Every structure is written in C-alpha cells, then in structure tokens.
Amino acid sequence: FIQSNLRKKDQDMIWKIFIMVLAVRCSLQFVPSVSEEAMVKCHTGYRDGTPRCKEYANVARRDVGGAAKRRVVRQQMDRDPPDCEDFSGMDFYDTCKACEAGTTTGDDCRPPDQGDMGDMGDMEDIEWPELAANCITGMEWGTGKEHTAADNFGNCMEMTEDDTHRYISSNNVPDFYFNPYCPIGLGQGYCVQQEIDNDACFFTGMICGADDMGEGTTSFGDVWVAQSDNYKIKLEGNPTLQDRPGDMYDASRVDAAKTTGTAVGVAINGIGIYGPNDAGDVSIDEAGFQLACGGHVTPPEGNDQVTGASSPPKYHFHKAAECLEPFTEASKGLAAGGEPYEHAQLMGWAMDGFGIYAYQEKGGGTPIVDECGGHFGPVDTGEVVYHYHSRTIVPYTLACQGPALGQCADTQRGTNYCHPGCGAEVCVQPGTDTEKLEEYLSKWNSSWLSKYTVNEYTSSAAGYFLSTWAGLLVVVRML
C-alpha cells in the first residue's frame, strides 16, 4: 500500500528516517560497567558479609588522616603478610594465594584499602575535601545529650567544586536524631523471609538487640557508626549521551567516582542514597522494613576497617528523606510558611550529575516521569533541565540513569524496579516551555529530541511538531 500510494520522494524520506532510527537504536545497546555476575548480585540485594555492590565502587575511601594514614597501613601490611582466608570469596583471594606460592610478588600482593574491593582507583588522584578529625574519631551515637541540633547531631559533610565536578566527603552521620533500629524487630534476626526461603541468609544466628555484637550495637537495636565516604559527581549531567539509559549504580561511565557501591546518589547532607532494595530481590516496602526519614543502618557485619571485608552499622537512605528541609518546607503548611505549590527543592544528586528533587511539581502537581524516574521540566530555579523526583513508590528515587528512552528494563538484572513511565520514550512535564527545553538540549545536541517519541506536554505549534514527528517514528518502526 505504501509502495503504491507514496511518491518516490516520500518513500526515500521514510527510508532515510528508518535508517536513522535503526542507527540510533544500534548505538544505544546497554553495556554494563561491571561483570554480569556482579551486576546480578548487586541488583538482587545479595549479601555475603562483604560490602554490597563492591564492584561499583571505583575509588578508594579517604579516611581522616589521608595519604599519610594510608601509607602507614600499607607499611604494616608489607611487614605482616595478610591471612588469605580473610579474603575468601573476594577479588583479592586468588592473588593472595598466588603471593603465598611465590608466583606473584610486589605491589600486587598488597591487600586492597578499606572500600577497595573492586576496580578501584588511587585515592590520591582526587583531592577530597577534608573532614575534621573529630568527625570520625570519637564520634559516637548518643541519647541526644551528646549530639543535638546545636552540633548537627554529629553530621559532617564537606563539599568543594572545580569547573566540572563537585567533591563530597561525609561521615555518614544523619543530621537528625536516630533511634536504635532493628530491621525485622527487636529480638529478631536480620534476614527477610525471601532470603530465608532461598537459603541465602548470611546473618544466621545474629539477633538484633544483642549487645555483644561489636561497635554500633545496643540492647535496644543498632545505631550509626561514623564512617567516611566520598563522592565525585559532575556539576551538570548530559541527557543526550548515546549510552543512555545507564545502570543506576554506575559511576565510571558518567565520569563520577564513589567509595560505596550501593549508592545511586548522595543527599544534600552527605548521606548516601541507595537503591530500591536492601535484602534480596524485594523492595524496601515488600521486605517490610520500616524506615524513619527514609533511611536505616546496615547490619553490624563486623569491625574490620583495614580490608573493608565488613563494617559496623552505616546510616543511608533508600526512600524519600522526608525530614530534610526540601520536604518539610513543602509539607509544614501555608500558615507556617510552607510552599506546597512551588516546585520541589533539591534534596540530592544522582551519580550521573542530575539533581534529585522532593515530591511535587509547580502548582503542587505530580511529576510526569520516565521509567528511570526522571523527566525534563522546570525546577525551583525556573531552569528547564532533566532531573529526578523522590516518590513514595518504587523506585523511590531512580531505577536507572536517564533519560529512559523506553529501555529501563535493559538496565535491570534479576529484578525490575522501573517506573511505569509516561507512555513515550522521552517524558516532559506538561506546561514546560519549549524554547527553554530546546535551549537546554542545544548545549549538547540540538536535534536529539527529534529522534524519540515525546509525550504531549504543550499545545503550542512546537509541541504539535514534536508529537507529529514522534508519531512518524512510530509508523516507521511498524514498517
């Protein structure tokens, strides 16, 4: 029918468009930044006593004391060769055995630094902001008498910027009071039913509330222990990268760095934002975890701060951090100065450089987001940018590094935490100014948007053109 009813000129045009779309699709094949095995374990919440998602951590942790402390640890390791069994199940184990046998020598025989469990960089390559010594040493959880709002409850965060990146150092102490915590309940264990049913419970015999399990444990539950973490994140993400969407846990492909593999971003108070699950391939809500302010502490896996094989309880977010100012400013009520009808404020940054905002859109509306959890639209500054929103449902913040382009599922392994999306490959918040959107995208690729389907976000002539063009691409794909 098409062959007989369209002019030769029109046929040529359609075939050119078809070839262009095919070329775009071929260039957008998702490529993981870690091994398939590591990706599956991370996405399915596999826990074995070593840091979760360790292969995604691509830079060594900067502890207080910096390079000098690192050299001391290295010298101690040179004098006292490590016990290889301490690294059983870890990347360094085979190398350690080769060193024992004498087939490997030199620097390769040095164990990894704390947090240095995967393909890690050298921490001296990055000038991290310095934390005060008392942010780690001597920093202990208290009843509220030791740490109050006057000293930010013990929270320490430092951030610096250069022309391209922001650099964040944090002690992972929340800037609000945190009650002792048990994930299942006081006197209960640490594994969810799904882990028990699959014979995948690493924490057999551990009881929350037992006060003899080391640092960060009390008879009322577990509490945070100050531990350093570092993040390097681009000041501005690029939504037109050809390898989008990306793995939510990735840092290396977006020119970022992090010391904690489970982090998909970091909040404005320096606390890591982790993925939608924590124990097994079930979300936080499906697992039944109750989180105050959207966060909790990791299980008390141990206190080895040299090899990084285990660590005491560390605070982190999974869900929306509703006690932070970006959320409270919108919810405290008009009479108290609340702003429920303004665009949500920034609450953190994803590893790909895009901002993460609190719940609401301008006018109090619901964000129309893609499968990753992000969209194009104006933020509280009035700028039109790609950004993510916190939400009460999975994925809570983001399921992949967007834009999704209808391919979020390709970035998932063993689970699927993708948002339902907006029904198009690119999602733009209704009412977005087309000129501002085009100006924003022109920083990288002014024709990028024309390659994808776009939801109906404006009734202007430009919006009509975009939707018509998107419709044509749909027809082409049906040929």
C-alpha positions, -999 to +999 in steps of 0.1 A: +000+000+000+028+024+010+048+015-021+019+023-045+005+054-029+035+074-019+056+094-043+092+082-048+104+113-029+083+105+001+094+068+001+131+079+001+124+102+030+108+075+051+136+050+044+162+076+054+143+082+087+141+044+092+178+040+087+185+069+110+163+054+138+179+020+133+214+035+136+203+053+168+190+021+182+221+002+174+243+028+191+222+026+223+228-010+233+232-011+271+267-022+282+273-029+319+303-014+336+308-044+358+306-082+352+272-098+347+277-118+379+285-086+399+255-068+384+231-095+392+243-098+428+240-060+433+206-056+418+192-086+436+204-075+470+228-104+475+245-102+510+276-123+520+293-102+546+314-082+521+303-047+511+273-050+488+278-039+452+315-035+459+324-038+422+306-005+415+329+014+440+356+029+417+377+049+441+394+042+474+379+057+506+396+088+520+398+084+558+407+112+582+444+115+580+446+110+543+475+096+524+498+095+555+474+071+572+472+050+540+510+047+539+511+035+575+485+008+568+505-002+537+538-005+556+521-026+583+508-049+556+542-052+540+557-063+573+528-087+582+515-106+551+477-110+553+459-142+560+444-152+526+414-168+543+404-133+555+397-126+518+378-157+509+351-150+483+367-117+475+385-105+444+419-104+462+417-141+474+433-157+443+460-130+442+468-136+478+472-174+473+495-167+443+516-144+466+518-172+492+530-196+465+556-170+453+542-168+417+531-132+423+552-106+441+555-068+447+527-043+450+501-069+436+505-087+469+493-057+489+456-061+501+431-035+490+423-005+510+391-002+530+364+001+504+389-011+478+370-042+469+366-039+431+383-020+403+394+009+424+413+040+416+441+056+437+426+079+463+455+104+458+443+110+423+414+130+438+417+159+463+388+151+485+375+178+510+390+173+544+367+163+574+377+174+609+394+147+628+366+146+654+341+138+626+353+102+627+375+096+658+355+098+690+322+104+671+297+082+688+259+078+688+242+092+720+209+097+735+206+132+723+226+147+752+259+141+734+247+152+700+219+177+694+207+201+667+233+225+680+261+204+666+240+190+637+237+157+656+272+149+647+268+151+609+299+162+590+299+170+553+323+190+532+319+198+495+341+215+470+338+222+433+360+228+403+350+236+368+334+203+361+327+183+393+316+185+429+336+166+455+319+154+487+333+139+519+309+127+546+310+108+579+276+092+572+261+105+604+225+118+599+218+154+608+188+144+629+182+122+659+182+085+651+166+058+674+182+024+678+170+003+649+161-034+641+151-042+605+127-070+614+121-062+651+139-062+685+150-098+693+146-108+657+173-116+630+184-096+600+172-117+571+139-111+552+117-142+545+128-142+509+164-147+519+155-175+544+133-193+518+161-192+493+187-204+518+205-171+513+206-157+548+241-147+557+233-134+591+222-168+607+224-166+645+226-128+647+199-113+668+191-075+668+193-062+703+221-085+715+247-060+729+277-082+723+280-079+685+305-051+685+305-014+676+272+001+668+250-024+687+229-018+718+203-038+738+177-016+721+189-021+685+217-009+662+229+027+659+251+045+634+289+044+635+307+073+619+325+062+587+339+082+558+326+082+523+335+102+492+317+112+460+328+128+428+298+139+407+296+161+376+281+196+381+258+190+351+247+158+336+243+152+299+209+137+289+220+132+253+247+106+259+245+078+234+247+050+261+216+061+280+199+048+299+225+036+323+228+013+353+215+031+384+246+020+404+272+030+378+298+058+383+326+051+359+305+056+326+293+090+338+327+104+348+319+100+385+335+083+415+322+068+448+336+048+476+303+029+483+290+007+455+254+006+467+249+044+463+229+057+434+234+093+446+241+114+477+217+137+497+224+173+504+236+163+539+262+139+526+243+107+533+243+081+506+211+074+487+210+036+480+189+016+455+153+004+460+162-029+478+185-039+506+180-075+513+172-099+485+154-090+453+125-074+470+119-036+475+122-020+509+084-020+513+080-056+501+107-066+526+087-049+554+114-026+566+101+005+584+123+035+578+124+067+598+131+096+574+136+071+546+168+056+560+183+030+583+216+014+592+233-016+577+236-048+598+266-050+622+287-072+599+319-066+618+346-041+626+374-047+602+383-012+590+415-022+571+404-048+545+369-035+541+356-070+543+329-060+568+318-029+586+297-017+616+263-001+610+263+027+585+234+051+580+219+056+545+187+064+527+166+042+505+133+061+504+124+098+504+143+116+533+111+134+545+127+150+575+151+171+553+143+207+546+133+202+509+104+180+521+094+198+553+093+232+535+065+219+513+046+200+540+046+222+571+015+242+560+008+276+544+003+294+577+038+282+588+054+294+555+052+261+536+053+261+498+032+231+487+025+247+453+061+255+443+084+231+425+101+208+450+136+218+462+168+199+456+174+170+480+204+154+464+224+145+433+224+112+413+258+098+403+251+109+367+251+146+377+213+152+376+195+167+406+171+147+428+142+168+440+114+163+466+079+152+456+059+180+439+058+199+407+050+235+402+014+241+413+015+210+435+011+186+406+025+151+402+058+148+382+053+130+349+084+109+348+100+083+326+108+047+336+140+058+353+121+082+375+133+115+357+119+140+333+126+173+315+109+203+331+115+235+351+129+232+386+126+256+416+151+280+399+130+282+367+156+264+346+144+236+324+166+206+329+165+168+332+161+158+368+147+131+391+120+132+418+116+114+450+084+094+453+067+071+478+066+042+454+094+021+438+120+031+426+118+058+454+144+079+435+157+064+403+157+029+387+182+038+360+203+067+349+181+085+324+166+095+302+149+061+300+141+061+263+118+032+269+147+009+277+149+009+315+143-029+317+176-034+298+195-019+328+179-042+354+191-077+365+171-102+384+146-076+394+127-048+377+122-015+397+114+006+366+087+033+370+057+028+346+068+059+327+047+084+307+040+062+276+067+078+255+105+074+252+111+110+265+090+125+292+085+162+295+065+178+323+032+193+309+035+231+306+073+231+300+085+260+279+096+245+245+121+272+239+138+267+272+138+229+266+154+234+232+180+258+246+189+233+273+194+204+249+213+225+224+243+225+248+250+190+236+228+181+206+200+203+193+185+175+172+185+149+200+148+152+209+136+146+173+149+110+175+124+099+201+087+098+209+077+125+233+046+128+255+021+156+247+034+184+270+023+216+253-004+227+228+020+251+211+029+247+175+063+235+185+047+209+207+025+198+179+055+194+156+073+173+182+044+150+187+038+146+150+074+138+144+073+112+172+042+097+156+060+094+123+088+075+140+062+051+154+049+044+119+084+039+106+090+012+133+059-006+121+073-010+086 
